[in-house]
Amino acid sequence: MDIKLEVLSATCSNAISSEAYLVRKNEEFIIEGFITAPNPCYRLEQSSEIRENTLIINLRLIRRPDLCIQCLAKISFRISIRDLSEEVKNIIILYQNKKILRYSL
């Protein structure tokens, strides 16, 4: 299984919730969305695991050491998943231990 996270942008925003949606293109799953952060000076990282028949992708913020404008930030991202195991029947995206996407295959 190949999972790739790409940060598309990090900008000041008035968004207060996090969202994601999934599109299936042939054998590739593409998840796009955004999360909110205290400011735009964070890196977004992901970890993943398979529990029973569910792929769980956990998004987390890592603070960068540089100075930063203080505003509520919207960090847009894209996750692409290739070569997903046939045993996986669900995909869940978590951010701060809250589910922002659940997709049943």
C-alpha positions, 0 to 999 in steps of 0.5 A, a space after each residue: 500500500 502506498 499512501 502519499 500526503 501532500 499539503 496544498 496550502 496553509 492560509 489564514 481563514 475563518 474556518 472552524 471545522 475540518 472536512 474531507 471527501 474521497 474520490 475513487 479514480 480506477 484503483 486510486 483513492 484520492 482524499 482532499 480536504 482541510 483541517 484547522 490549525 492555530 496558525 499556518 506555521 505547522 507541518 501536516 503529517 500522517 500515520 496509518 494503520 489497518 485495524 481489522 478491515 479498516 484503514 485508519 489515517 491519522 493527521 497531526 500537526 507539527 509546529 515549525 520553529 519559525 515566527 508566524 502570523 497569529 491567525 486561525 489557519 486552514 491547511 488544505 491537503 490531498 492524500 492519495 492511496 494506491 495498491 490498497 489491500 483487498 482486505 480493507 473495507 473502510 477508510 477513516 481519516 482522523 484529525 485530533 482523534 476526531 473522525 473527519 471522514 469515513 468511507 466504506 468500499 
